[in-house]
């Protein structure tokens, strides 16, 4: 599959998962729902691996890496973000999580000495400006206080946990562990970690048999986890974590487009300018440097004397 296809699948699926997540909120504890999601996703991947006769036995050291990877990306990340949203609104959460790209830039330089071009920095800045502009009306309603800063801090910690998980995924692939097996074990360990968090917090493992809850759980497990994370983490080794993570900036823009048709979302000048900056940043980050130079460098015309 081409890089463009992997990227497109990732942003479209993650841009639509907010609809499914809305159906997950209710009588079931969010942490329990996350646990169910990744247990089911891991089960699907293990069944797929067995059907394809993919090797599933790994050393104790590799399992340690799987556990760290799963806890960071499929456990701690979600727990912190869900807790953060109890103190801040979804707009601020989205903006804070968009900083994943900046964190991945720093971490890829620290862990793997990756050279980051000016093109990525410029595109990332356009993207972040676009996200802030997109959600500016909701930001004006925020009351700064201890609860807001606490929620923002939790959100940034969750984002950092996701970034570390990204780095560990790269490490798995550098160790020649295929995405399917690494994700299967990682999601299993992440689900176990989240389950322990539910027990420690004294929350119940309730379940809803409502069709909306079950169908949204299946969608989040199969599409939002198995397929989207598979595409995202595969793409990361091809074009780098710093470029791939721009997907986390653009999928809120996809969510806005979907909301326009599904919920009748009304656009404002903030929507237009915000989406324009996000898309421009996407173009700058993902377009080849030679192509950008050809597009934006004016051709010099020489006059004959």
C-alpha positions as CSV (number, residue, x, y, z in Angstrom):
1,X,0.0,0.0,0.0
2,X,1.2,3.5,-0.8
3,X,2.1,6.0,1.8
4,X,-0.7,8.3,0.6
5,X,-3.3,5.5,1.0
6,X,-2.1,4.6,4.6
7,X,-2.2,8.3,5.6
8,X,-5.7,8.8,4.0
9,X,-7.1,5.7,5.8
10,X,-5.7,6.8,9.1
11,X,-7.1,10.4,9.1
12,X,-10.5,9.4,7.7
13,X,-11.0,6.6,10.3
14,X,-9.7,8.7,13.3
15,X,-11.6,11.7,12.0
16,X,-14.8,9.6,12.3
17,X,-14.1,7.8,15.6
18,X,-15.5,10.8,17.7
19,X,-19.0,9.6,16.6
20,X,-18.4,6.1,18.0
21,X,-16.8,7.5,21.2
22,X,-19.9,9.5,21.9
23,X,-21.9,6.2,22.0
24,X,-19.4,4.8,24.4
25,X,-20.0,7.4,27.0
26,X,-22.8,6.7,29.5
27,X,-23.3,4.0,32.1
28,X,-20.1,2.2,31.4
29,X,-16.9,3.6,32.9
30,X,-14.7,5.1,30.1
31,X,-11.7,3.2,31.4
32,X,-13.6,-0.1,31.1
33,X,-14.7,0.8,27.6
34,X,-11.1,1.4,26.6
35,X,-10.2,-1.9,28.1
36,X,-12.9,-3.7,26.1
37,X,-11.8,-1.9,23.0
38,X,-8.2,-3.1,23.1
39,X,-9.0,-6.6,24.3
40,X,-11.3,-7.0,21.3
41,X,-8.7,-5.4,19.0
42,X,-5.9,-7.7,20.3
43,X,-8.2,-10.7,19.9
44,X,-8.9,-9.8,16.2
45,X,-5.2,-9.4,15.5
46,X,-4.3,-12.7,17.2
47,X,-7.0,-14.5,15.2
48,X,-5.7,-12.9,12.0
49,X,-2.1,-13.9,12.9
50,X,-3.1,-17.5,13.6
51,X,-5.1,-17.7,10.3
52,X,-2.0,-16.3,8.4
53,X,0.3,-18.6,10.5
54,X,2.4,-15.6,11.6
55,X,4.8,-16.3,14.4
56,X,3.6,-15.2,17.9
57,X,6.4,-16.5,20.1
58,X,8.9,-13.9,21.2
59,X,11.6,-13.6,23.8
60,X,11.1,-12.2,27.4
61,X,13.0,-9.1,26.4
62,X,10.7,-8.5,23.4
63,X,7.7,-9.0,25.6
64,X,9.1,-6.3,27.9
65,X,9.2,-4.0,25.0
66,X,5.7,-4.9,23.9
67,X,4.4,-4.2,27.4
68,X,6.1,-0.8,27.5
69,X,4.8,0.0,24.0
70,X,1.2,-1.1,24.9
71,X,1.1,0.6,28.2
72,X,2.3,3.9,26.7
73,X,0.2,4.0,23.5
74,X,-2.9,1.9,24.4
75,X,-3.1,2.4,28.1
76,X,-1.6,5.4,29.9
77,X,-2.3,7.6,26.9
78,X,-6.0,7.0,27.0
79,X,-6.4,7.0,30.8
80,X,-4.7,10.4,31.1
81,X,-6.7,11.9,28.2
82,X,-10.0,10.6,29.5
83,X,-9.2,11.9,33.0
84,X,-8.1,15.3,31.5
85,X,-11.5,15.7,29.8
86,X,-13.2,15.8,33.2
87,X,-11.4,19.1,33.8
88,X,-11.1,20.8,30.4
89,X,-13.3,20.9,27.3
90,X,-12.7,18.7,24.2
91,X,-11.3,21.7,22.2
92,X,-8.4,22.3,24.6
93,X,-7.8,18.5,24.7
94,X,-7.6,18.4,20.9
95,X,-5.2,21.3,20.8
96,X,-3.0,19.8,23.5
97,X,-2.9,16.4,21.8
98,X,-1.9,18.1,18.5
99,X,1.4,18.8,20.2
100,X,2.2,15.1,19.6
101,X,3.9,16.2,16.4
102,X,6.3,18.5,18.3
103,X,7.0,15.8,20.9
104,X,7.7,13.3,18.1
105,X,10.1,15.7,16.5
106,X,12.1,16.0,19.8
107,X,11.9,12.3,20.6
108,X,13.0,11.1,17.1
109,X,16.0,13.4,17.4
110,X,16.8,12.1,20.9
111,X,16.1,8.4,20.3
112,X,17.1,8.0,16.7
113,X,19.1,11.2,15.8
114,X,16.6,11.9,13.0
115,X,17.4,15.0,10.9
116,X,14.3,17.3,10.9
117,X,14.0,19.6,7.9
118,X,12.7,23.3,8.1
119,X,9.8,22.1,6.0
120,X,8.5,20.0,8.8
121,X,8.8,22.8,11.4
122,X,7.1,25.3,9.1
123,X,4.3,22.9,8.2
124,X,3.8,21.9,11.9
125,X,3.5,25.6,12.9
126,X,0.8,26.2,10.2
127,X,-1.0,23.1,11.4
128,X,-1.0,24.1,15.1
129,X,-2.1,27.6,14.2
130,X,-4.9,26.1,12.2
131,X,-6.1,23.9,15.1
132,X,-6.1,26.8,17.5
133,X,-8.0,29.0,15.0
134,X,-10.5,26.1,14.3
135,X,-11.4,25.8,18.0
136,X,-11.0,29.5,19.0
137,X,-14.7,30.1,19.8
138,X,-14.6,27.2,22.3
139,X,-11.4,28.5,23.8
140,X,-12.8,31.9,24.7
141,X,-15.2,30.2,27.1
142,X,-12.4,28.6,29.1
143,X,-12.0,29.9,32.7
144,X,-8.3,29.7,33.7
145,X,-7.9,28.1,37.1
146,X,-6.3,25.2,38.9
147,X,-8.7,22.7,37.4
148,X,-7.9,23.9,33.8
149,X,-4.2,23.7,34.3
150,X,-4.5,20.3,36.0
151,X,-6.5,19.0,33.1
152,X,-4.1,20.5,30.5
153,X,-1.1,19.0,32.4
154,X,-2.8,15.5,32.3
155,X,-3.5,15.9,28.6
156,X,0.1,16.8,27.8
157,X,1.4,13.8,29.9
158,X,-1.0,11.6,28.0
159,X,0.3,13.0,24.7
160,X,3.9,12.5,25.8
161,X,3.0,8.9,26.7
162,X,1.7,8.4,23.1
163,X,4.9,9.9,21.7
164,X,7.0,7.4,23.7
165,X,4.7,4.7,22.5
166,X,5.4,5.8,18.9
167,X,9.2,5.6,19.6
168,X,8.8,2.1,21.0
169,X,6.8,1.0,17.9
170,X,9.7,2.2,15.8
171,X,12.1,0.2,18.0
172,X,9.9,-2.9,17.5
173,X,10.1,-2.6,13.8
174,X,13.8,-2.0,13.9
175,X,14.0,-5.3,15.8
176,X,12.2,-6.9,12.8
177,X,9.0,-7.5,14.6
178,X,6.0,-7.2,12.2
179,X,3.3,-4.6,12.9
180,X,0.5,-7.2,13.3
181,X,2.3,-9.2,16.1
182,X,3.7,-6.1,17.8
183,X,0.2,-4.4,17.9
184,X,-1.5,-7.6,19.0
185,X,0.7,-8.0,22.0
186,X,0.9,-4.3,22.7
187,X,-2.9,-3.9,22.7
188,X,-3.2,-6.9,24.9
189,X,-0.8,-5.5,27.5
190,X,-2.5,-2.0,27.1
191,X,-5.9,-3.6,27.8
192,X,-4.6,-5.4,30.9
193,X,-3.0,-2.2,32.2
194,X,-6.3,-0.3,31.7
195,X,-8.2,-3.1,33.4
196,X,-5.9,-2.9,36.4
197,X,-6.6,0.9,36.5
198,X,-10.3,0.2,36.6
199,X,-9.9,-2.2,39.6
200,X,-7.5,0.2,41.5
201,X,-10.0,3.1,41.0
202,X,-12.8,0.9,42.4
203,X,-14.9,1.2,39.2
204,X,-17.2,-1.5,37.9
205,X,-16.7,-3.6,34.8
206,X,-20.3,-2.9,33.6
207,X,-21.4,-3.5,30.1
208,X,-24.1,-2.1,27.9
209,X,-26.0,-4.4,25.5
210,X,-27.5,-1.4,23.6
211,X,-26.9,-1.8,19.9
212,X,-25.3,1.6,19.7
213,X,-22.7,0.8,22.4
214,X,-21.9,-2.6,20.9
215,X,-21.6,-1.4,17.3
216,X,-19.5,1.6,18.3
217,X,-17.2,-0.7,20.3
218,X,-16.8,-3.0,17.3
219,X,-16.0,0.1,15.1
220,X,-13.5,1.5,17.5
221,X,-11.8,-1.9,17.9
222,X,-11.7,-3.0,14.2
223,X,-11.4,0.3,12.4
224,X,-10.1,2.8,15.0
225,X,-7.6,0.3,16.5
226,X,-6.7,-2.6,14.3
227,X,-6.8,-0.8,10.9
228,X,-6.0,2.8,11.8
229,X,-3.1,2.0,14.2
230,X,-1.8,-0.5,11.8
231,X,-1.7,2.1,9.0
232,X,-0.4,4.8,11.3
233,X,2.5,2.8,12.8
234,X,3.4,1.3,9.4
235,X,3.6,4.7,7.9
236,X,5.8,5.9,10.8
237,X,8.7,3.7,9.7
238,X,8.3,4.8,6.1
239,X,8.2,8.6,6.4
240,X,9.2,9.1,10.1
241,X,7.2,9.7,13.3
242,X,7.5,13.5,12.9
243,X,5.7,13.5,9.5
244,X,3.2,10.8,10.3
245,X,2.0,12.5,13.5
246,X,0.7,15.3,11.4
247,X,-2.3,13.0,11.1
248,X,-3.2,14.0,14.6
249,X,-3.5,17.6,13.5
250,X,-5.5,16.9,10.4
251,X,-8.0,14.4,11.8
252,X,-9.8,17.1,13.8
253,X,-10.3,18.9,10.5
254,X,-11.8,15.7,9.0
255,X,-14.1,15.5,12.1
256,X,-15.3,19.0,11.4
257,X,-16.1,18.0,7.8
258,X,-18.0,14.9,8.9
259,X,-19.9,16.9,11.5
260,X,-21.0,19.3,8.8
261,X,-22.9,16.5,7.0
262,X,-23.9,14.4,10.1
263,X,-24.8,17.1,12.6
264,X,-25.3,20.1,10.5
265,X,-22.3,22.0,11.9
266,X,-22.4,25.6,10.7
267,X,-19.1,27.0,9.4
268,X,-17.7,30.4,10.6
269,X,-14.7,32.4,9.5
270,X,-12.7,30.5,12.2
271,X,-13.6,27.2,10.5
272,X,-12.5,28.5,7.1
273,X,-9.2,30.0,8.2
274,X,-8.5,27.1,10.6
275,X,-9.0,24.4,8.0
276,X,-7.0,26.4,5.4
277,X,-4.0,26.6,7.7
278,X,-4.3,22.9,8.6
279,X,-4.4,21.8,5.0
280,X,-1.6,24.2,4.0
281,X,0.5,22.7,6.8
282,X,-0.3,19.2,5.6
283,X,0.8,20.1,2.1
284,X,4.1,21.6,3.4
285,X,4.9,18.6,5.7
286,X,4.1,15.8,3.3
287,X,5.0,17.2,-0.1
288,X,8.6,16.4,-1.3
289,X,11.0,19.3,-0.9
290,X,11.8,19.3,-4.6
291,X,8.1,19.5,-5.5
292,X,7.6,22.4,-3.1
293,X,10.5,24.3,-4.6
294,X,9.1,23.7,-8.1
295,X,5.7,25.0,-7.0
296,X,6.8,28.1,-5.0
297,X,10.1,29.1,-6.7
298,X,9.3,31.5,-9.6
299,X,10.9,30.6,-12.9
300,X,13.6,33.1,-13.9
301,X,13.1,34.3,-17.4
302,X,16.1,35.5,-19.3
303,X,15.7,38.2,-21.9
304,X,17.6,38.0,-25.2
305,X,19.5,41.2,-26.0
